[in-house]
């Protein structure tokens, strides 16, 4: 599945969470306005989910994975050229009576 760039995903999560803040001491969540609904939809589409809480969970998981350092990869050794094949053992020269076939 394609995921948006981490910076874009981070902005979506941050903006959505800033719009959906608890009201007062009771912990009730404010009714989402149109912008919050649009962000919720975008988060769901971006993460391949249908529920904004699952979208936030998946987005956070993806962002945490991106932040983990990746082990450095050792440089590759240069490859030796392939050994030549004896005539008639394969390759283009062995087809069509020994004539090379080009396309």
KEDRENVO-424195 format. One line per 2 residues: number of its first residue (from 1); for each residue x, y, z of N, C-alpha, C, O. Coordinates in steps of 0.001 Angstrom, whole numbers, padded with zeros to 6 digits. Last residue first. Layout:
N
NUM) X Y Z X Y Z X Y Z X Y Z | ...
***
This chain:
103
103) 017131 -007745 -031816 015731 -007270 -031833 015684 -005795 -031848 014600 -005212 -031863 | 019168 -010266 -033229 019001 -008961 -032599 017557 -008545 -032734 016857 -008953 -033661
101) 020987 -013151 -033021 019650 -012627 -033228 019574 -011285 -032513 019883 -011189 -031326 | 023787 -014461 -034688 023253 -013686 -033589 021886 -013127 -033956 021670 -012683 -035084
99) 023936 -017759 -035914 023867 -016333 -036215 023234 -015606 -035029 022263 -016085 -034442 | 023773 -020419 -035288 025001 -019712 -034939 024972 -018241 -035268 025915 -017527 -034927
97) 021240 -021340 -035951 022396 -021824 -036697 023655 -021019 -036429 024529 -020954 -037294 | 019550 -019957 -034061 019426 -019807 -035509 020709 -020177 -036244 021202 -019405 -037066
95) 021694 -019486 -031203 020382 -019588 -031853 020513 -019447 -033365 021482 -018879 -033867 | 024144 -018970 -030162 023777 -020377 -030317 022440 -020551 -031022 022091 -021668 -031402
93) 024426 -016248 -029797 025187 -016855 -030890 024775 -018296 -031135 025028 -018816 -032222 | 022911 -015625 -027493 022407 -015294 -028819 023152 -015984 -029955 022548 -016277 -030988
91) 023104 -018477 -025213 023293 -017086 -025599 022854 -016849 -027019 022455 -017795 -027699 | 024791 -021659 -025438 023742 -020748 -024987 024044 -019333 -025435 025115 -019045 -025970
89) 026925 -023063 -026452 026384 -023475 -025152 025311 -022531 -024636 024956 -022615 -023461 | 028296 -022368 -028790 027244 -023374 -028890 026636 -023777 -027563 025888 -024754 -027522
87) 031514 -021653 -027392 030570 -021573 -028513 029559 -022705 -028481 029900 -023851 -028188 | 031604 -021087 -023838 032121 -021764 -025031 031082 -021686 -026149 029883 -021655 -025870
85) 031321 -017859 -022443 030750 -019184 -022685 031419 -019806 -023894 031758 -019116 -024855 | 033412 -016049 -020145 032892 -016276 -021497 032377 -017702 -021642 032918 -018635 -021048
83) 032210 -015089 -016922 033163 -015864 -017730 032572 -016074 -019117 031362 -016257 -019254 | 031250 -011729 -016172 030948 -013146 -016336 031995 -013828 -017224 032569 -013227 -018133
81) 033377 -009610 -014152 032607 -009861 -015383 032354 -011363 -015526 033151 -012176 -015056 | 032776 -009253 -010646 033662 -009667 -011730 032829 -009882 -012984 031676 -010301 -012884
79) 031502 -006406 -008965 031297 -007750 -009497 032292 -008022 -010615 032609 -007145 -011419 | 032773 -004734 -006110 032540 -004767 -007559 032411 -006206 -008038 033118 -007100 -007575
77) 030873 -004967 -003100 032121 -005245 -003809 031826 -005218 -005300 030747 -005633 -005722 | 028936 -002403 -001613 029037 -003645 -002383 030407 -003751 -003035 031004 -002760 -003457
75) 029160 -001186 001722 029286 -000990 000273 029470 -002336 -000424 030075 -003265 000111 | 026642 -002050 004115 028043 -002088 003691 028119 -001872 002185 027241 -002323 001448
73) 024252 000102 005427 024509 -000997 004492 025965 -000909 004054 026455 000154 003674 | 023241 000822 008739 023975 001159 007529 024251 -000088 006698 024455 -001182 007226
71) 019884 000414 009814 021281 -000017 009910 022008 000339 008624 021458 000177 007535 | 017886 003210 010412 018123 002047 009564 019607 001695 009662 020470 002570 009601
69) 016139 004358 013256 017311 004399 012382 017463 003080 011614 017195 001997 012133 | 012722 005209 013188 013740 004262 013624 014936 004331 012687 014774 004359 011467
67) 010907 006833 011900 011883 007466 012786 012983 006520 013242 014060 006965 013639 | 009287 005062 010600 010138 005928 009780 011230 006554 010638 012344 006781 010167
65) 007870 003966 012685 008779 003099 011921 009744 003930 011090 010896 003539 010898 | 006340 006147 013462 007327 005600 014402 008338 004725 013664 009527 004743 013983
63) 004717 006421 011207 005645 007496 011550 006715 007012 012531 007871 007424 012438 | 003247 004018 011375 004101 004282 010211 005136 005357 010528 006304 005221 010162
61) 001900 004447 013798 002781 003282 013636 003758 003509 012484 004950 003227 012605 | 000404 006708 013141 001419 006778 014213 002410 005627 014101 003613 005812 014287
59) -001230 005580 011143 -000341 006704 010825 000762 006817 011870 001929 007001 011523 | -002652 003658 012605 -001771 003233 011518 -000774 004330 011149 000392 004045 010874
57) -004035 005377 014371 -003171 004306 014878 -002160 003879 013810 -000966 003755 014083 | -005502 006938 012573 -004514 007570 013452 -003525 006541 013992 -002324 006801 014062
55) -007096 004914 011473 -006207 005700 010609 -005124 006365 011439 -003954 006358 011055 | -008566 004090 013665 -007633 003129 013034 -006631 003870 012151 -005459 003499 012087
53) -010002 006472 014001 -009135 006002 015091 -008131 004973 014573 -006973 004976 014990 | -011405 006671 011584 -010350 007637 011867 -009450 007184 013016 -008255 007480 013011
51) -011936 003952 009452 -012240 004541 010745 -011094 005455 011140 -009931 005064 011045 | -011039 002713 007258 -012361 003337 007153 -012774 004033 008441 -013845 004636 008508
49) -007761 002818 005647 -008702 002409 006681 -010043 003098 006452 -010176 003950 005574 | -005485 003638 004243 -006218 002458 003802 -007179 001927 004855 -007390 000718 004948
47) -004241 005992 004779 -003781 004820 005523 -004529 003546 005152 -004235 002480 005693 | -005458 007879 003178 -003995 007789 003172 -003471 006529 003839 -002386 006051 003509
45) -008143 007622 003878 -007712 007270 002520 -006206 007028 002484 -005735 006091 001840 | -007978 008553 006543 -008478 007205 006240 -008025 006746 004855 -007576 005612 004687
43) -007025 011163 006166 -006241 010201 006943 -006676 008770 006635 -005838 007881 006485 | -009193 012223 004744 -007869 012148 004118 -006970 011167 004850 -006229 010416 004215
41) -011218 012077 006717 -011356 011360 005444 -009989 011167 004779 -009671 010075 004310 | -010110 013811 008619 -010386 012419 008970 -010496 011567 007708 -009939 010472 007638
39) -010092 016201 007171 -008822 015604 007599 -009004 014133 007956 -008154 013303 007635 | -012857 016592 006907 -012016 016443 005710 -010680 015791 006058 -010195 014930 005324
37) -013542 016876 009595 -014115 015770 008818 -013290 015515 007557 -013053 014366 007184 | -012144 019218 010156 -011792 017989 010872 -012338 016766 010130 -011667 015737 010051
35) -013548 020990 008471 -012112 020757 008266 -011672 019460 008951 -010905 018689 008375 | -016159 020934 009591 -015923 020422 008231 -014451 020125 007984 -014125 019117 007356
33) -015710 019847 013026 -016195 020761 012005 -015846 020188 010635 -015303 019088 010534 | -016690 017455 015453 -015779 017842 014370 -016446 018806 013391 -017590 018608 012983
31) -017470 018387 018726 -018021 017904 017459 -017119 018382 016326 -016812 019570 016236 | -015038 017512 021213 -015775 018518 020450 -016281 017921 019148 -015629 017072 018540
29) -015481 014939 023560 -014756 015424 022388 -015639 016407 021638 -016832 016172 021449 | -015404 015043 027085 -016182 014929 025860 -015393 015540 024712 -014714 016552 024889
27) -014160 015349 029495 -013479 014541 028490 -014273 014344 027215 -013871 013567 026350 | -015004 016974 031535 -015731 015731 031302 -015090 014830 030278 -015440 013653 030193
25) -013683 019377 031615 -013192 018305 032478 -013832 016964 032162 -013266 015920 032486 | -013607 020725 028232 -013780 020773 029678 -013210 019579 030410 -012358 018860 029888
23) -013294 018732 025466 -013981 019907 025999 -014108 019766 027509 -014662 018782 027998 | -010369 017671 023690 -011399 017424 024716 -011993 018736 025214 -011282 019730 025367
21) -010147 018415 020195 -009600 018537 021549 -010711 018259 022552 -011872 018577 022293 | -009505 018322 017141 -010335 017465 017989 -009716 017461 019381 -008878 016620 019704
19) -007569 019969 016071 -008977 020336 015908 -009896 019544 016826 -010945 020038 017240 | -005205 018673 016648 -005382 020024 017156 -006849 020463 017062 -007313 021246 017891
17) -005508 016295 015223 -005512 016246 016684 -005698 017629 017297 -006295 017745 018368 | -005289 017305 012590 -006521 016649 013040 -006604 016662 014564 -007644 016998 015131
15) -002662 018287 012611 -003768 019211 012375 -005088 018608 012854 -005910 019302 013451 | -001200 015908 013096 -001112 017053 014003 -002296 017995 013846 -002868 018450 014836
13) -001924 014350 010841 -002205 013882 012206 -002217 015068 013169 -003142 015212 013967 | -000965 015973 008725 -002367 015577 008800 -002755 015173 010219 -003787 015602 010735
11) 001786 016121 009339 000986 017347 009310 -000497 017022 009435 -001219 017704 010161 | 002515 013405 009059 002674 014069 010356 001812 015325 010418 001170 015577 011437
9) 002058 013092 006307 001283 012311 007260 001340 012954 008646 000321 013037 009331 | 004024 014823 005320 002614 015061 005019 001726 014338 006019 000754 014905 006519
7) 006314 013572 006277 006043 014958 006658 004571 015310 006415 003955 016012 007216 | 006183 010995 005037 006044 011151 006484 005743 012579 006936 004988 012773 007888
5) 004093 010821 002163 005386 011191 002719 005209 011420 004220 004195 011978 004640 | 001559 008247 002293 002046 009584 001991 003410 009816 002628 003820 009082 003527
3) 001891 004933 001009 001687 005811 002159 002197 007193 001774 003158 007309 001014 | 000494 002212 -000751 001217 003474 -000778 000885 004283 000469 -000259 004310 000923
1) 000838 -001173 000000 000000 000000 000000 000885 001239 000000 001908 001285 000684
***
